[in-house]
Amino acid sequence: MIFRTFNSSFRGAVQSWRAEIHSGDLESIFDPSRTALYDLLNRDGGPVLRLRFIICFNIIFRKIVDEDVLEQSFYFCSDAARLLAISQIMPCIDRAFTKIQNTIDAFIHNGSGWILHEVQYLDVHEGNFREIAGGCLNAALPSNLKNKHALLSLHCSGNQCFLFAVLATLFPQKTNANRVSKYTPFLNSINYSMLNFPVTLSNVKSFEKANHLKINIFGFADNLVYPLFIGKPNHREVHLFFYDDHYFAIRNINRLLRHKTNENYFCVNCLSGFTRQTTLDLHQRLCLHNKPQRLSMPSDLSLKFNRFHRCVEHRYAVYADFECLLSKIATTFLNPNKSFTTPIEKHIPVSFAFVVVDHENDILFHKYYAGENVIEVFFSELMSITLKLIQEMKRVSKIEVDDITSYSSYRCVFCREFFDANSIRVRHHSHDSNSVIGMAHQLCNLLHKKTFFIPVVIHNSRNYDTHLLLKHLPANIAKDINIIPVNIERFTMFTLDHLKFLDSYQFLDASLDALVHNLNASNHDFQIFDAFFADEDKRDLLKRKGVFPYSFLDDLSKLSTVTFPSKEKFFNVLTQSHISDDDYSHAKLVYDTFGCTTFEEYLQLYQYTDVLLLAEVFGNFRKLSLSHYELDPIHYISLSELTFDAGLKYCKIELKLLSNVNDYLFFEQNMRGGICMVGKRFAQANNPYISDSYDSSVDRSYILALDCVNLYGYAMNMSLPYDHFAWMTSEEVQTFDIFGTTPDSPQGFILEVDLEIPPSLHDEQNDLPMAPEHLNITYDMLSPYSKRLCDQFQLKNTLPAKKLTPNFYPKKNYVVHYLNLLFYLQQGMILLKIHRILVFSQKPWLKEYIEFNNKKRNESNTATEKLFFKKLNNAFFGKTMQNVRKRINVRGALTQNVNQRLLSSPCLDYFEPINENFTLFKIRKPNLYLDKPIYIGFCVLELSKLRMYDLYYTNFKKYYKNSCDLLYMDTDSLYLHIHTKDVYADLKRHFSGVLDLSNFPTDHVLFDNTNRGKLGTLKNEICKPIREFVGIKPKMYSVLYGENDYKQAAKGVRSSTLTKITHMNYKTVLTEESKLRHMQYSILSKKHVLETVVQNKTSLSAYYDKKFVCEDGIHTLSYGHKDI
């Protein structure tokens, strides 16, 4: 086994090594790997080492998904081991292998369905770190821990502190408790043959199991105790503390963890303290589902808008774009009947363009470059101009102060609140405009701190340009980097000193082509663009997304090409399509009109066009936000963050954050998203509006595709919680009358109840049973039809699977909003028991903001503004759904000092060098703050489901009864199959109050503008008569309508691939119980290297398990139905 270095940083301070393996048996490679790893880690031969290292295996797994053999690689890593001596190398390697083997076993056996196919390669990431005095003989506690007198240190030889700490806990001694000799008589009472010293966390599980113990180990970081390892329950507990490579016995866990004198009961999983055992028991019912993590509640429980510095328009903005040459990769395509992912092109940066624009839309600087070392040149140019801009921002001009009476002395210029007698008022100065803006509260003025950064806006940078920038980051470009990650591979935003890199796609999630098209349609004044391209006759050719032959540019020499590329060179690999004659003619016209003599000149023109159009698009977006909400998007990282501040500011609301950890978990554990399911898998309409297929001898039927207008906006318009959360007493619960509640009462309620649906209602409510829940679907629950397909396509290992599924099973400890419960009971559900009720103050505090956005959307005459106001409402809801547990802490090192410090961190989880000048680290968060108002998200989800249930049952099901079938539902959509004489006449006569009919043609019998844009109404997605519906499974359906038009969906299939799938393909897959496979092309990154890849995958598949599918493969029963 030969290791070769493939990456390093800081002159070898951090290195990545790789050995190719290509074996199907993981265990068989452990022994040869041990020897090779020993030689690698001991290659310097010194007696003392200072290494942190991680061992990783890249393994290809296979899995049956929708009758398809899916193949995917996974990266399994050990803990970040600390290596101080040669004698520790082999034990550390063994512990690393044990950890990896345990992780893989858990991955395979937790229901994932993956089967190990091939171990591709073995990676070792190693780094030199600062040696910290620790271990059994040198460990010393910080004074705040020492003063608690809760820990016992045993100074023993041979790094056996773990063993004797366990013995000291099991056999406590009253005198000389810190002497090892006191515990040696008890060594025979436990089995420690499996331990290697020093003991690491991966070694603990086997020791626990052999001795029937529950070992809990706690660490210390950021001045906080946090859980490192929590053992399995139902055994005798042993509490240990790990600090400076030394294990301490915990004498008194309460004394160690206690912050308040009345806390005597602690959850070892999250370290929350309680005053009563019953409260702890209730807490652990919710908490033990989560991974061990210290939880903390916010100290400041008030959440309101106070970021006044974000109200000021930022002075400068940089708009940038990069292009890559696509170097071809020699590829051998695999078996077309199996899934695979194969790279075909590597993306290498070849050029950049950027423009610097000020707040008056003047271009201050612009730069284009093509050739070698693109990223290095980019940063060199950008840093040079950035220093000048920051100096200008920091320049303080003399301010002429007018008489105080010239400003409003009644109201704060920031919060808009009136001053009272106790208010301390100050003048607010603007050094940009050399003037006094007005009077402000002293605190508001202090919060309005000026920020000194230069935003760099790039469209879709999270998925593309950021990888280029970080992979090729030059030396000494910055001292500090700050990262807001999605994961270790994708970053939403990052900063380099004064530079803040933003992805405009996180605010405007559409292609630049579509955004520019909308801007053109709005008669936008292209001030920046027109100033750059002064020739009025020429510039209009560029006011659209350009056309570029990406695959043509596969070598730097192509930049010197003097002839315009042929149409064939514009072939789009990603969509597998040629450009149109019109697009090619337009590109050639641009080339000729602007007098390009080489391909590089065309590239320069193309890139400048892109960055200038991006400046126009994002500048217009900023203008809209500032004019309506007085907030500059430049200060934010995404639309959800912007709209959340805008909502709080507009509504002037002060939300109360949850102070009790149990209350937070109560909401967190019971979040249920939108319902997505197929009720009847095929339907064919038969009515006179489809004259070519109408059969008058058969009952008339119609298919409707209905979409709820801004469903989440409707729910956010209702009364929502904001303060005074409290649990009802048992006496109050006993007397609670759900039927006496109203939607607009000042108090709202969340109940934990037991419910059931009587069998007499199963047939009537089979389409959509009340009270949906996350159901663990097992093989035994499947219908004979589904079991047959499951066995035929070898899908059994994909079960059990947890899915949100409406069903008829009894509900135990079901958490529900009081209005939903009221509706369920009115529909015949039976309330068996109320366990507890959380009461809170509520009001429609968000209504003004939602209605303002909706009003502006309806008033807008441009697609740009309509899209802006629509997305603000939806994005606000998304912010209330944030799961703080999914956040990871990614840090970067740009200097050797920071690199050393992060390598020494006790919370280090993972690290790898990206290039010579940059190392990435994943640092475990010792403490998690539960500081989000997730109760809003819970209630919005509940109320939105209530609206869909109400629309279906109170309207369509009530009127049509058994003549109405629910074909498909997806959060805010209802696809219905209705048997009636004339559904259009019915809609006009009986349903006009709940319908928005404004999108029908004006000459259509149903056209009506009355409810245009009204929240919560149903709009026809398809106004033409629908012929057929085929729904194979959630997010996999086809609707045939009009003459021969169709609307289709297939989850995971690119839109360019979807165009190649016909409606008949869906029918064939359903009727023949088959599958369909397609190749599709995309751009993926791995370790920040961008490649174009071809994927062969199943596009359509007949297997469906969210309902009990009948033998005809079309009709379904909900799980728990009396007839199953």
N, C-alpha and C positions, 0 to 999 in steps of 0.2 A: 504494500500500500504506500503510495507516494503522495505526499502533500505538496501542493504548490500554492504560493501566495497569489491571491487575485485582487486584493485591495489592501490599502494601508493608509494611515494618516499620521501626521506629525512625526515624520522621519522614522516610521516604524514603531512609534509608541503604542499604536493600535494596529493590529494586522488581522487579516482574514485569510485563512488557509483552506484549501479544498482538496479532498481525495475522491476521485471517481470510483464508484463501487459497482453499481448495476447488478445487484443481487436480489433474489426474491425472498431470502431468508434473513431476517434481521439478526436473530440470535447467533447465527453462524459467523457473522462478521464481527461480533464483539471481541473475540479473542485476538484476531490479527489487528484489529483496530487499537486495542489496548497498547500493544507494543509500539505501533507507529505513533500513537498519541504521546506515549511516554518519551520517545525520542524527540518528538517535536517540542514538547514543553520543557525538555531538559537539554535542548540543543546547545545552550551556553555553558553547561557543565558546572555552574557555580553551586556552592552549598546552600546559598540563600536566594530565594526567589521572591518577587513581589508582583505576582500576576493575578489579574482577574481573567477568567476565561469561561466561555460558553461553548458547549458542544451541541451541534445541530445536525439532524438528519433530514435531508430532503427526500420525501417518500411519495411515490405515485400510488394512489389508492384507486380502486374501481368500485363502482356502485351502480345498481340497477335503479334508474329513475325513469318512470313512464316508459317501461319496456326497453330502455336504452341503456347500454353500458357506458356510463359516464366515467371519464378518467380525469383525475385532478391531482396535482401535487400539493403536499402540505409540509410545513416546516416545523419540526418538533425540536425543542431546545431544552437543555438542562438549565438549572439555576446558574446564576453568575457566581462561580466558585472563587474563593479567595485562596491563593496558593502562596505559602511562605517558605516552604522547604521541600527539598527533593523527596524526602520521605513521605510527603503528603500527596505526591503525584498520582500514584496508583489508587489509593483510597478515593481521591477526588474523582478520578476517571470512573471508578466503579459506581460511585454515588450518582454521577452524571448519567451513566447508562441505566441505572435503576430508575431514576426520575423519568427519563425518556421512555423506558419500557412501560412504566406505570401510566404515563400520560397517553401513550398509544393504546394500551389496553382499555383505558377508560373511554378513549375516543371511539374505539371499535364497538365496545359493549354498551354504550349509552343510547343505543337505538339509532345511531347515525346511518347504519347500513353500509359503511365503507369497508372494503376488504383490501388488505395490503397486497400490492402487485409487485412493486420493485423499489428497492432502496437505490436512489440515483447517486447521491454523493453525500459525503460527510464534511461539514464545515466546522472550523474552529475559529472563533473570534477571541483574540487575546489582547490584553492591554496591561502596561506597567502602571502600577498605582503607588501612592504614597503609603508607606508602611505605618500602621497605627499600632501603638503599644497595646496589646490585648492578650487574650489567652488566659489560661488558668492562673498563671503566676502574677500577671501584671494588670488584670482588669480592675478598674476603679470606677465607682458609680458617680454620676453627677450629684451635687449636694442636695438638690430637690428630691431625688430618689432616695438617697442615703438617709435623709431626715425622716422619711416615712417609716423607717424601721420595719419594712415589710419583706425585705429580701435577705437571703442567707447565701454567702459566698463560701465555697469550699475550695481551698487551694490544693489541688491534687496534681500529681505527676502524670505524664502520659496522656494529657488532654482528655481525661476521663471525667470531666466536670459534669457532663450530662448524666452519666450513670449515678454518680453520688448525689447529684441534685434530686434525682428521682427517689433514691433511697432516703434522703433527708426529708422528703415530703411524705413518703409512705411510713417511715419510722422516725417521727420527730423526737429529738432529744432535748431535755430541759437544761442540761449543763454542757458547756463546751460544744455547742451544736455545730460550730464551724470546723471541727476536727474530723478529718476523713476517717481516722481510726474508730470513731464512734459508729460508723456504718459498715465497716468491713465484715462484721459478723453476719450481716444480712445479705451479703452478695449471693449466697446460694438460694435465696428466696425468690430470685427473679432470673429469667432467661435472657441473657444479653449476648448470646453467641453470634447473633447476626449483626452486631454493631461493629463498625469500623471507627476508630478514633482519629481525629475529632469527629463527632457525630454531626451530620447535616440533616436538614429537615426531611430530605427524601428518604433517610434511614429510619425515621421515626415510626412510620406506618407498620412496618414488619415487627418492630419492638412492641408497639401497642397490641397488635394482634396476638403475639406470643404470650403476652402477660395479662391480657384482658384488662387493659387500662385505657383511659381516655386522657391523652396527653394534650395539654393546652400550652402553647409557647407564645410568649409576648415579646415584642421588640420595643425599641425606643428611637424615635426620630422626630425632629422639629419640636423637641421638648414635650412630646406626647407618647404615651404608651399605646401600642396598637397590636392587634392579633397577627402573629406570624403563621401559626399553625394551630388549627382547632381539630381535635380528634373526634372520632365517632362517639355518639351518645350511648347510654345504657351500660357504662362501665365506670369503675372508680376513677375519679378525676385526679390528675396530677398537674399542678400549675407550675410552669417554669418561666424564667425570664432570661432572655438572651441579649447580651450587650458586650461589645468589644471581644467577640469570639469566645465568650465565656457564658456558661449556663449557671444561673442562680436558682436556688429553690425559693419559691414564693411562700413565705410564712403565713401571710394574711392577704388574700386577694382583695378584700374589701378596703383595707388600709391603702393598698397600692393604687386602686382605681378611684377611691372616693374623692369627690370634689365638694360635695355637700354633706353636711353632718348627718342628714336623715336618710342618706342612700345606703342601704344595707344588702341589696339584692342586685347582682350584676349579671348581665348577659355577656358571656365570654365571646360570643360571635361578633358583637358590635361595641361592647364595653359601655352600653347604656346602663345607667343606674336607676333603681326604683326603691320605693319605700315599703312595698308589700310584695309578698311572694305571688299573690294572685295576679298582680299587674305584670310581674315578670313572666308568669306562665302564659298570659295572654300575648305578651310581646313575642315570646319565643315561637309561638304558633305561626307568627308572621315572619319573624326574622331568620329562622333557621333554614328557610328556603334559599337564602342569599349566601354568597361567599363571605368568609370572614373579612370584616372591614370596620374600622372604628368609625362610628357615626357621631356627628355633632349637629346640634340645632343652632340656628343663627342667634347671636346675642341681640341684634337689632331686629325686632319683629316687624318693623314698618317698611313697606315697599311702596315707594312713590317716585315720581320723576324728579330727579334733582341733578341731572347731568347737564347743567346749563351751558357748559362749554361746547356741547354738541349742537347748540342752536345757532352757532356762528358759522357762516359760510367759510370753509377753509380756503386759504389764499391761493394755493397752488395745487396742481394735479399733473401727474405724468401718465401718459397713455402709451402702452408698449405692445409690441407683437414680435414673435419669433417665427422663423421658418426653418425647416430642416431638410437636408438632403436625405433621401431614403435609400440607404445602402442595401442592396439585395442580399438575402441570406439563402445559401444553397439549401433546398428543402426537398425532402422525399415525402410525398403524401402517403398517409397510412391507409388502412382498410376503410373504404368509404361506408361500410356497414357498421362501423363502430365510431364512438365519439373520440375526438382528439382535438388538441390545441397545438398548432405548429406556427412558429414565427417565420415570416417571409421577408420582413424589412426591418432594418434598424434605423432609428431616427437620430441623426447627428445634426446639431445646430449649425446653420450655414449663414444666417443673416438676422439682423434685428433692425427695427425702426422704433423711435419714440419721439413724442412731442411733449413739451412742457407748456401748460396752459395756465393762465392766472384766472382770478375770479371775475375778470371782465372779458374773458374769452379771447384774450390776446395770446398769440404764440410767442413765448419768450425764447424758446430754444428747440431745435429739432436735430436729430441725428439718424443716419442710416449707415449700416456697415454690412459687408458680406465678405466671407473668406474664412481664414483660420482663426482659432481662439475667440470665437464669437462672444462667449459669456464673459471672458476676461475684458475684452474691449468694451462691452456693454457696461459693466460695473465701473470701469475706469472713467468712462464718459459721464455716467450717471452720478457717481460720487462727486466728481468735480463740480457739476452744476448744483448738486444737493447742498454742498457746503456754502455756496453763495446764497442759495435760497434761505437756508436756515439763518445765516447771518442777517439777511434782510428782515426775516420774521422777528428776530430778537432786537432789532434796532428800535430804540425808543425815541420817539419824536417829542418835541415840546408841545404841550397841549394848552390851547387857549381855553381857560375856564370861564364860562359865562356866568351871569348871575343865576343863582339857584332857582329863581322863580321861573326861568325859562324851561324848566323840566317839570314833569308831573311829580308832585310831592305827595301824591295820594296812593299811588300804586307802584309795586316793584316791577322794574323793567324785565325781570326774569320770570318769576313765578306768577305775575299778574295779580297777586293778592294785594288787598288794600293794607296800608300801614295802620298799625294800632298805636296806642299811646306808649307801649313798651318797646316798639320797634326801634332798632338802631339802624339809621339810614346813612348810606354812603353814596357818593357819586361813582358811576361806572364809566370808566374811560375806555375808548377804543383807540389803540395806538396805530392801528392800520389807517383809520380815517382822521387821525389828529383831532378828535372831538370827544365830548362827553355825551354818552348815549342817554343817560337818565339816572334816576335814583333807584337804589336797590337795597334790599335787606343786606346787612353785613354778611350773614351766612351765605346767602345766595351769591353774593359777589365773590366770596372766597371759593365757593364751589365752581365758579366760572373761571377755572384756571386755564390759562392759555397753553395749548399743546404745540410742541415743536416737532413735527414730523412731515415727511413728504410722501404722499400716497402714490403708489405705482399701480395703475389699474390695467389688468390684462384679462381678456375674455376667456373663460374656461381654463384659467391657469391651474386650478386645483387638479385637473385631470391631465394637463399637458405641460405648460410652460414652467411650472414650479419644479417639475422633475429635471428639466434642462438646467435651470438655474442652480439647483442644489447639487446635482451630480457634477457640475463643472465649476463649482464655486471657487474663485481664485483665492490666493493667500492674502492675508492682511487687509482684507476688504472691509472688515468690520470687527468690533470688539465683542459684540453681543448679538445673539439671535434669540428671538422669542417665537414659539410655534404654537398655533392653535390647530391641533390635529383632528382628523377623522379617525385615522389609525396610523400605524408606523409608516405607511406608504403614501398616504394622502393628507394634505394639509389645506385647511380652509384659508388660513392667513398666516403669514410670518413676517417678522420685522428683522431688519439688519440695521442696528443703530437707529438713525433717523428715518430710514426707509420703511414704509409699510406697504407690503404687497397684497393687493386685494384682487379677488376674482369677481368681475362684474357679473358673471353668470349666477353667482349666489344672490344677486338682487334681481336680475333680469334673465330668467331661465328660458331663453330662446336663442336660436342661432343669430349671429350678427346679421346675416342676410335678412331674416324675418324682422329683426328690430329696425334695420334700415328701411325696409319696405314700409313698415308702419310709420316711420318718421317722414318718409316721402309723401305718404298719403295724408299726413296732417298739415301739409304746406309749411313745414318747419323751415325756419330761417337758418341756413347752414353758415353761420357767421365764421366759425373757425375754419371750416373746409374751404369756403370761398376766399378767405384771406390767404390761404396757402396756395390754392390754384387760382391765380388771378384771371386767367383767360376764361371768360364767361362762355365762349363757344365750345371750349374743350371740356370744362370741368363737369358739365352735366352728364357726360358719358361715364363718370366715375361714381355718381351718386347711387350706387348699388354695390352689392358684394361682388368683388372681382372674380374672374375665372382664372384658375391657376393649374398648370399640369404638374401635380405633385410627384407623380411617379416618373416623370421625365427627368427631374432633378435628382439623379442618383450619384453624381460625381461633381466635384468642384469645376472641372473643365467645362461642364455644361453652361456655366455662367458666361462663358466667352462665345457661345453660339451666336452667329450673326443672322441666322434665319429664324423666322417665327416657327415654333414647333407645329407639326401637322396635327390634325384633329385626333388621330389615333393616340397621340402622346398625352391627350387630356383624359384618357380613360381613368375613371374613378375606381380604385381598387376596393375601397370600403363598401361602395354600393354596387360594385360590379356592373357599371353602366358607363356608356359613352355620353359625352355632353351633346346637347342639341345643336343643330346647325345654327340656330339663332345665337346661342351662347358663344359658339366658336367664332362666328362672324363678328360678334360684339368684341371679343377679346382681340381679334385681329385688327379691328377698327381702332381700338384703344392703342394698340402697339404702333400702328401707322400714324395716327393722329398726333400722338405725343412724340413722334420722331425717334422711337427707340431703335438703336443700332445693334444692341446685344441683348441677350436674354437677361443679363443682370440689370440692365436699365428697366426692363419690364418688371422684374422682381422688385426693384426699388419703388417703382410707381405703384405696384400692387400693395406693398407693405405700408407705404405712406397713406394710401387710400384707406387701408384697414384701420390704422391707428387714428386717423382723422375722423373716420366715420364712428369709431368707438368713442372718441371724444365728444362728438355730437350727440350720440345716443345716451351716454352716461351723463353728459352735461345737462341734457334735457331732463333726465330722470332726477338729477340733483335739484334742478330748478323747480320741478313739480313738488318735490318733497319740502323744499324750503318755503315755497309759496303757500302750501296748505298746512304744513305742520311745524314750520320753523325748525327743521332738523336737516342737517347735511349728511347724506349717506356715507360720505367719506369717513366719518367718525365711527362707522359701524363695520361689521364684517359680513353681515347677511341681512336679507330683507326681514327675516323673523325678528332679529334683534332690533332693527329700526322700527318696525311697526309696533313692537311691544312698548317701546319708549313713547312712540307717537300716541298710542292708545291711553297709556297712563297720563300723559301730558294733556291730551285733549279732554279726557274725562275728569281730570283733577281728582283722581281717586287715590286713596291711601289704603292699600291692601295689608291685611294682617297675615304674616307668615305663621305657619304652624310651629308651636313651641314644644310640642310633645312628640317624641319619636314614634310612639304607637299610632298617633293620629296620622302621621306621614305614611307609615307603612300600611295603614288601613286603606288609604287611597291608592298607594303605589301598587299593592298586590291585587287590586281589583279593577285595574284599567282594562277596558275591553274596546278594541278598535271597531272599525266598520265591518258589517256583515257582507260576506261575498260567497255566493253559492249558486248552484244550478238547481232549480226545482223540477222542471220538465225539460228533457234534453233535446227534444225536437218538436216543432210545431209548424203547421202549414196553414196559411190563411186561405179562406174561401169566401169571396165577396165580390159584388159587381164592380168595385173600383179596380179589380184586377181582372179585366174582362177576358183576357186571353186564356186564363186558367179557371175561370169561375164555373162551378158546377151547381146549377140551381136545384138539383135533386138532393144535395147535401146541405146540412145546416150551415148557415153563414157564420163565419168567424173572422176575427181581426187580430192582428198583432200590434201592440203599442210599445214603443221604446220611450220611456219617460225619465226625465232627469230633474232632480230637485234643484231649484235655483238657490245657489249659495247656502247649502244645507247648514254648514257650520256657522255661517253668518247669521242664519235664522236662530240657531241655538244660542249664539252669543248675544242675541237681542233680548233674550229672556232674563229673568231674575237669576243672578249668579251670586255665590258666596263672596264675602269680603271681610268678615270680622266675627268676633264673639263665638268661637267654636267651643262647644261644651257637650258632655254626654248627659243624656237624661237619666234621672234616678230610676230605680226599678219601679217605684210607684208611678212616676210619670209615664213610663213605658206601658204599664198596665192600663192606664186610662187614655192612651193615645188613640185618636180617632182619625184614621187615614182619610175617611170620606169627608171630614170637616176641613181638609186643607184646600188651599187655592194656589194657582200658579203665581199670583202677584202678592202673596202674603209677605210680611217683613221677615218672617222666619222660614227657613228651609230645613229639610231633613234628609239625612242619608241613613238608611236602615239596613241592619243585618238580619235576615229572615230565613225561614224555611217555607218553601212553596211547592205546590204540585198542580199539574194540569189533569183534570178528571178525564178518564178514558172516553167519556161521551163527547168530548170536544176534539179528540185526536183527528178525526176525519176532516172536520171543519177547519182546523188550524194546521193541518199538515204542511201547507205551503210555507208557513212562517210561524213556528211555535214561539210563544212568549218567553221572555227572560233568557236570551242567548248566553252561553257560557263557554269557556275554554274546556273542550272535551278531549280526553285522552282516547283516541280511536285505536282500538286493538283489532287484531286479525279476527278474533272471535265475533266481533260486532258486525263484520262485513256481511253483505247478502251473498247467497250462493253465486250470483252473477259476478260480484266483485271479487269473491274468493277465487273463482275460476280464473279471472284475469290476473289476479295477484299471483297465483301459482304459475300460470302460463308465462308471465313476464318476470318471474323471480323477484317479486317486490316484497316478499314477506319480511325481509330484514329492514324495510323502511318503517315498520310498525313496532311499537305504538307511536302515534304522532299526535301532538297536542294542537288542536285547531279550534278557532272560534266557530261554534256550531249551534244553531237553534235546535233544541231537542225536547223530548217529552219526559226525560228522567226527572225524578224529584230533585228539588234544589235545596241543598243544605248550606247554611251559613252564607246565603246569597246576599251580596251587598248591592243595594239598588237605590236610585234617586226616588224620592217620594212620589213624584208625578208619574214616573214609569210604573211604580208599584200600583198606584191608583188605576192607571189604564189597564194593567194586567188583570187586576181584580174585577174591573168592569167588564172585561172580556171573558170572565168565567174562571180565572185561576183561583186557587184556594190558598189562603194564608194560614199556615199551620202554626207558626210561632214567630214572635219578634224577640230576637236575642238582645239587641241594643239599638239605640238611636242617637246619632250625632246631630245636634241642632246648631244652626248658625244664622247669622244675619245675612239677608240677601236683598238685592235690588237690581234692577236692570242698569247697572252702572256703566256697562260697555255699549249700551244701545245707541247713544249719541254718536259714538265713533263709527260703529258699524253702519248706521243709517246715513251718516255723512259720506262715507266711502261709497255706499250703494247709490246714493243720490248723485254724487259726482260721476260715478260710472255711467249711470243712465243719461246724464246730461252731456257726457263727452261725445264729441263728434269724431274722435280719432281712436284707432285701435290701440295706439300706444297708451293713451290715458285710461281707456277702458281696462286694459290688462293691468295697469298699475294699481288702480283702485280695487280691482277684483282680488289681486294677489295679496294686498295688504290685509284683508280680512282673513283669508285662509292662513297666511303666515303667522298672524297673531295667535290663532289656535295652536299652530305647531309649536310655538314658543312655550305654551302652557303644558305641553306634553313632554318636555325635555326629561330624559332619564339620566340623572347625574351619575349613576353607577356605570354607564357605558363610556364615560369620559376617560381618556387615558392621558397620562402626563408624559409628553415627549420633549426632551431637551436636546439642544445642540451645542457642541463645543467648537469654537472658532480659534481658540488659543490653547496652548499646551497646559496652562494653569487650570483652565476650566475643565479640560479633558481629564487631568489628574484628579480634580475634586469630584467629578461625577463618577469616575471609576472607583473612587473610594467610598461612595455612598452605600450605606447599609440597605437602602431601598432599591438598589439597582436590580432591574429585571432582565434587561437586554441591552446590548450595544453592538454597533457595527460601524466600520469606517465607510464613508461615502466617497470621499476622495482624500487627497493628501492634506487638505486644509479643513476638513469637516468630518466630525464623528457624531452619529445619532445615538441617543440614549433613551430607553424607556424606563422611567423611574416610577416605582410603585407609590401611590399616594397613601401616606400613613393615616390620613384623616379625610373623611368625606362629609362635606357640609350639605345637609338637606335643606336648602334655602330657596326652593322653588315653589310657587303657588300651584302645585299640581292638582289641588282640589278644583281649580277652574277647568283644567283639561278633563278630569273625570266627569264633571257635570255636563260639559259640552258634548262629550261622547254619549252620555246617557240621554240627553235631551234631543240630540240628533237622531238617535235610534228611535226614540219615542215619536218623533215627527214622521219617520218612514212607516212605522207600525200604524200610526193614526191615518196616514194617507191611504194605506192599503186596506185596512180593516174598516175604518169608519166611512170610507168613501166607496171604493171599488168592490170590496168583498160584501159590504152591506147591501149594495144595490144589485150586484150580479149573482151573489151567493155562489152556487156550484158552477156557474157559467163563466167563472173567472179563474184562471190558473196563473200562478206566478212562475214564469219561465226562468227568470234570472234576476239576481239582486247583487249590486255591488255598491255598498255604502250609501250613495245618493241616487242610485238608478233602479228603476223597476221596469222589467220587460214582462208584459202581460199578454196572455192569449184569452180573448174574450169571445164568447158565443152570443151574438145578438144580431138583430136585424140591421141596424145601422149605427155603428159605434160613434161616428162623427155627430150624428143627431143627438145621441146620448150625452156626449161630452158637452155640447153646447147647451143642452137643456138641464142637465143634472150636475155637472162638474165644473162649470165655468168659474165658480168661486175659488177653486184650488188649482186652477190651470193658468199658466202664462201662455197665451196663444199668439203672442206678438211676432213669433218667428215664422208663422204661416204666410204664404203669399197673400198680398192684400186682396186678391180676388177670390181667395179660398173661403168657403162657407164658415170656417172656424176662425178666421182672422179676427182678433180683438186685441186692442192695445191697452185695455183697462188695467191688467195686472202686469204690465211690462216691467220686468226686473224685480217683481215683488218677491221678497225673501220667503223661502219655504213653499213656493208654488211649484207645480210640475210643468215642465216644458217638454214638448215633443223633440226628442233628439233627431228623429227622422220624420219629416212631414209628408213625404211621399208614401203611398201604400206599401206596407211591408208584406212580402210574399212568404218568406220562410225564416225560421230561426233554428240554428244548430248550436247548442251549448254543451260542450264536451265536459268541461270542468271550470272552476273559477278562473276568470281572465283568459279563457280560451273558447271563443265563440265567433259565429259569423251570422250576419243578418243580411238577407237578400231583399232588395226593395227596388221600386221603380221599374224601369225596363230591364236592366241587368246590373244595377249598382249593388255594392255590398260594403258593409262596415265589418271590420274584423279585429280580433284581438288574439294574441298568443304570447303569454308571458315569457320574457327572456329572448324573444325573437326580434331582431332589429327591423325597423320599418322598411328598409330596402329589401330585406328577405321576405317580409310579410306580403309585399306586392306580388310575389311569385306564387303565393298560395291562393287557391281558388275556393269559392264556396263549396264546390263539389268535393274538394279535398276533405273539408270538415265532415261532410255527410258520409264520405267513404270510410273515414277513420272511425266514425260512430257506428255505422251499420256493419262494417266488417271487423270491428274490434281490432283495429290495426294501429299503425303509427306512421308518421311521415318524418323524414330526415332532410335537413338542409345544411349547406355550408354557409357560413356568414363570416364577415371580416370586421375586425375592430382593432383599436389601438389600446394596448395594455402596457402597464409598467410593472417591472419587477426589480426591486432594489434601485428604483429611480432610473432605470434604463427603459426607454420607450421602444416598443416594437409593434409593427403591424402583424397581427396573427390571423390565421384562418382557423375557424372552429367548425367541426362537424358535429352537429347535435340534433336531437329529436326536436322537431318543431310542433308536432301534434301527437297526442296520445289519448287512447280511449279510457284508460283506468280512472276511476273517480271514487273517492272514499268519504266525502263529507256527508253523504246521505246513503241510506239503504236503497240500492238500485234494484228495481224489479227486474224480472227475467227478460222483459222486452228491451231492456237497456235504455229506456226512455223515461218511464215514470219512476218516481222515487217516494220513499217514506222517510220521515224524519226519525232519527234514532230514538228509541224508547216508545215508538208507536205500538198501540195495543195489538196490531195485526202482525207484528214481527215475532 
